[in-house]
Amino acid sequence: MLSQRIKSLPDAPGVYLLKDKEGKVIYIGKAISLKKRVGSHFQRGSNSIKEQILVSKVVDLDYIVTSSEFEAMLLECNLIKEHRPRYNVRLKDDKRYPMVKITINEGCPRLVLVRREAQDGAAYFGPYTQSQDLRRNLRYAREIFPICISRQKVKVKEGKRPCLDFYMGRCLAPCAGKIDLKAYRELIEELIIFLQGHHDELTKRLKEKMAILAQGLRFEEAGKVRDQIKAIEGLSKVRFLSKEEGLIKVDSPLSELKVFLRLPVIPRRIEAFDVSNIRGKLATASLVVFEEGRPLKSGYRHFRIKTLDSMDDVGMIKEVIARRFKRLLSEKEPRPDLVLIDGGKTQLRAAYTVLVELGLGDLPLIGLAKPKEEEESEKIYTLNRKTPLRPTKDSVLLHLLQQIRDEAHRFAISYHRRLRRISENKEVR
């Protein structure tokens, strides 16, 4: 019974998910006290008409206990972005509420609050409906991760006088050369892991870092990392409690890629394709699979091009996409969350044409094209933009896509070379 579930809720901070008769999440909220907040929804005569309609559709609920209001705020935002509940009206327009932007696309990243999300290669978190709560909690986060907050791009200049935040322990002053940029970017990565909610992963990483510093007799630095660990462990444990008392993973390291490319889901499974040929001879193609950002070697496939004898990259892309996804449909294999083609607009259009013919036109598809000029960044082509995305060369997102594309290229080349050696041996005989 729903009433019994509500009475049994803990008097603790957390996030709750209200569900309709079909089991669909229709509203997500956060609370300092789950027991009091959820109960308030169901008090007769005290709710607005909109809330009465919401309550009339609720038949079940799940909840997540967190160890702080701050963690509940981060978790609420992540879950709303994932489920897009019908009655969370305040977050329907992502541009109206503050978001945390971390400029990982810049040489010296910074944090800034924004109300509009741009496809510029930065990492975005939010939106958050309570700007005062967000600012207060960010002040706490900066005690653990003293990074630069600035609306202006950071210019590094040795000997520059640091700002007041440096002397108050809120910033490590990368602009003045007070911290090595490599070490500063590691701090940024740790903050992103923290904002994603992966506190166990972050704690493990920091403990390894502390051990290395201690072995190198750098005890003062090791002590600072130890203090970070203690602060994070105060926020670390989150449980997803449902009827089965099960655990659910609520976010992924790939969430920034989802935001940047405006994907419908986090791209946990990415399939990438590349073709290889020399003057049309012994033309081959490859498929590589990455799951959770790591190679899944068991999913790799080679293709020997069968329908073409000439140099026709577009035709080869069409053939390999058709063969791969016909098999996927016939054997009911899992669909990828993102398909990556090595090439530009022409190759992308060719792959999309085949997917539409197979009834898979809704599969997210991108093309990654190398620049013509060495100083330029690579271009990312998508189906819903006339112009390509141009992340900066030091963009973490670009590096991930390059790694996947390069692995597909390596795999295709290795197969092509093997076929060529076999062919040459036959000619000698």
N, C-alpha and C positions, 0 to 999 in steps of 0.2 A: 504494500500500500504506500502511496506517495506521502500521505500524512505521517506515517511511521518513519519513512526515510528522512523527512524534514526534522522530526523530533530527535532523530539520532545523529544529526549533524554535529560536528565538534565546534566548540567555542574557540576557533582558531582562525588565523588569516588563511586566505586561499582564493580559488577561482571555482565558480560553479557553472554547469552547463545544463540548461533546461531543454527537454526534448518533447516532441509531439508523439502522437500515436504510432507514427511510422518509424520512430527512433531517430528522427532527424533533429540535429541541434538547431533550436530556433532563437536562443538567447544565451549570451555568455556575460557574466559579471564577476567583479572582484569584491572582496569583503575583508574587513579587519576581523569580523566574527562571522563565519559562515552560518552559524545557527541563527543569529539575529537577522542578518541581511536576507537570507533566503526566506525565513519565516515572515519577514515584512511584506514580501510579495503576495502572500496568501492571507493577509489580514483583511477581513471584510470591512467595506465602507471607507477604507483609507487610501485606496488606489485610484488613479486616473482611469478614464475610459480606455485609453490605449493599454494600460497595464492590466486592466480587467480582461481585455481581449486576449492578451498574451497568456495570462494565468489560465484562462478557459481552455487553452490548447495544450497545456503542459500535462503530461501523464507520467513522466519519469525524469530523473536528473542524475548527473554524475558530478563529482567534485574533486578538486585537487587541493590538498593541504600543502601550504608553503610555510616557510619559517619566518617570513617577514612580509610586510605590506609592499615593500619594494619588489620582491620576487613575484608577488601576486600581480602587480602592475605589468611587469614584463611578460608574464605568462598569459595574462588576459589578452594583451595585444597580439601575441603570437597566435593564440587560438582563434581570435576573431578573424585575423588575416587568413587562417587556414580554412575555417568553416564558413565564413561570410553569413552569419545567422540573419534571418529575415528581420528580427526585431531589434537588432543593434543598429538603429537608424543613425546614431551619432557618428558612426564610423563609415557610413556609406560613401561619403565624400572625403577621400584621403587627403585632399589638398587643404582642408579647413583647419586641421588640428596639427599641433606640433609634432615633428618627427626628429629623431636623432640622426644626423648625417655625419659619417666619418669618411674623410676624403682619402681613402686608400689609393685613389687614382693620382695622388700628388706625391712628390718626392718626400715631403715632410708632412705627414697627415695631421689633421686637426679635427676637433669636434665642433659642430655648430648645430643649433636648432633651426629648423626650416619648416615651412608649411607647404612647400611644393616639392615633389620628387622629380628629379631630372635624370635622364639616362646618360649620366656622365662618368660612370665607372665607380662612383662612390658607393659605400654601404649605407643603407637606410634601415632604421628601426622605428616602428610606429605605424600609424599615428597613435598618439596618446590623448585621451579626452580631458584629463586633468593636468593642465600645464603647471599648476603650482606643485602638485605631487611630483611631476616629472623633474622640475628644477631642484626641488629639495632632495630627491633621490639621486640626481646626478652629482650633487655636491658630496653626497656620501660615496658614490662610486669613484669620484676623483681622489678621495683619500687613499683608495686602493690602487688606482691607476692615474697618476698625476700627469695627464696629457694636456696638450695645448687646446684651449677653447678660443677660437678667433673667427671672425667673419671674413677676415682678409687672408689671402694665401700667405703661408709662412715662408719668409726668405731667410735662409741661414747665413749668418755673418759672424765669424769668429770675433770675439772681443766686444760684441754688442752688449749693451746693458740689459739684463733680463727685466721682465715686467714684475709687478708686485706679487703675482701668483707664485713666482719662483721662490721668493723669500718667505711666503706663507706655506710652502710645501705642497701647493696645488698643481704645479707644473714643473717639469724637469728642464725647461728652457732649451729645447732643441734649436731654437732660432739663434741663440747665442753660443752654440757649440758646447753647452754644458753636459750634453750626453751624445754619445756616438749615434748616428742615424740608424745603424743596423740594430742597435740595442733598443732604440726608441720605437722602431717598427715592430719589434718583438712585443713591446708593451702594448702597442695598438692591436696586434693580433690577439693578445690575451684579453683585452677589453672586449673585442668582438665575440670571442668565445664566451665571455661572461654575459654579455647582452643576449646571446643566443640561448642562455640557460644551461650550457654544458659545464656545470660547476665541477663535477667529478673529473672530467677530462682536464680542466684547467688546473685543478689542485694537483693532479698527477704530474702535469707538465712543470708546475712550479717546484714541486718537491725534487724532481730530477735536476732542475736548474739550481736549487739550493745546495744539493749534494755536490755538484760540479764546482760551485763557488767555494764551498767549504774545503774541498780537496785541494783547491788552488790557494788556500789560506786567505781568501778574500772574505773575512768573517763579517765585516761591516755590511757588505752587499748581501751576503747570505742572510744576515739578520733582517734586512729589509724585506727580502723575499719571504722569510718566515712570518713576518707580520702580515704580509699579503695573504698568505695561506690561512692564518688564523681568522682574518676578517672574512674571507670567502667561505670558510667552513661554517661560519655563523649563518650563512645563507644557503648552504649547499643541498640539503635534502628536500626533494619534492616527491610526493606520491600521488598517483592518479588512482582514486578509489571509486570503483563501480560495484555493481552487484557481485562480480567475480573477484573483487579486490585485486585486480590486475594492474600491471605497469604499462604505461604507454609512453613512447618517445614522442615528444611534441615538436621537435625542431630538427634542423639538419645544418651541417656546415655549408651546404649548397644553397641555403636560403637566399644569400645575396645574389647568386646567379639567377634565381627565380625572379627576384625583384628587378634586376637589371634588364632581363630579357622579357619581362612581363609574362611569365609562364603561368599556366593555370595551377600547376603543382610544383613542388620542389623536385628538380631533376635528379632523382636518386639513381636512375638508370639512363645512361647516355650511350647511344650507338653512333659510331663515326665511320665514314666511308672514304676510301681513297682509291684512285686507279693508277696503274703504272704500265707504261709501254715505251718502246723505242721504235719510232717510225711504224707504229701499228703492229709490230711483231711481238708475239708471245704476250699479248695484252692480258693483264691480271688486275684484280681489284681485291680490296681487303675490307673486312668489318672488324672493328674492335669494340669492346663493351667495357664501360666503366660503371661500377656501382659504388655509391657513396664516395665518389671521387677517387676510387682506386681501380686498377685494371682487373677485369674478370677474365682471366686467360681461357677459361672453359667456354666462354662465349665467342671467342675469336673465330673468324671464318676466312678462308681463301676462296676466290672465285676466278676461274679461267674464262675469259670473255669468249663467247661462242658465236655471237651473231655478227661480229664486225671484224674486218681485216685491215681497215684503214685507221689513221689517227683521228679518232672522233671521241673526245672526252665526254661530250654530252650524251652521245649514244651509249657509251660504256656506263655512265652513271645511270641512265634509264634501265639498262639491262640488269645491273647489279641490284638496284632498288627493287625492281620488279621481282627478281628471283628471291631476294631476302624476305620481302613482305608477303609474297604468295605463300612461302613456307610458314611464316609466322601465323598467317590466317588458317592454313590447312592443319597445322599441328597445335593450334591454339596456344602459342607461346606468349609470354608476357610482353606487352607493348612497352617500348621505351618512352621515357618522359621527355626526351629531347633527341632529335636526329641532327647530326653534324656532318655537313658535306665540305670536303676540301675544294673550295672554289668560290666564285662570285655569283652574281645575279643570274647568269645564264645557266650554270650548273644547278643552282637552287630552283629555278623555274622548271628545269627538266625533271628533277626529283619530285617536285610538288605535283607535276602533271601525272606522273605514275601513281603517286599516293592517292590522288583524287579518283583515278580510274579504279583503284582497289577499294574505294570506300574508306580510305584512311586520311582524308584531307584535313582532319582536325589534329593530326599529329604535329606537335611543335617542331619546326624545321629551321635551321640556320645554315648559312655558308660562311666559311672563314677564308678570306682571301689575303694573300701576301701583298705588301705594298710594292709599287713600282719604284719608288725612291727609298733608299736605305734609311733616311732619317724619319720617314713616315711610320705611323703605327698601322698595324693590320686592321682590316675592315671586317665588320660583322654584318652580313646581310640577313634581313628578316623578311617575312612575307607581308607584313603590314606597314612597312616603311618604304618610302621612295628612295631615301638616301641611307647609306650604311651607318651603323654605329661606329664611332672611332674612339675606343678607350685608349688611354695613354699607355706608353710602352711599359711602364712599371705597374700597370694594373694587375692585381692579383687574379681578377676574373679572366683577363686575357691570357695570363700565364697558364691557367687551368685548361682553357680551350686549346691553347697551343700545344700543351702536353698531350692532350687526347688526339689532336690532329696529327702531331708528329709521330705518335705511336702507330696510328693507322698507316701513315706513309712508310714507316720503317717495316711494318709487317707486309705491306704490299711489295716493297722493293725486295725484301728477302725472298719472297715467293717467286718473283720475276727472275731474280738471279739464279735461283735453283733450277727453274725451268730452262734458262739459257744454258746452264752447264750441262744439263741432260741433253739438250739439243746439239750442243757442240760435240759432246762425246759420241753421239750417234753419227754425226758427219765424219768424224775421224775414223770410225769403224767402216 
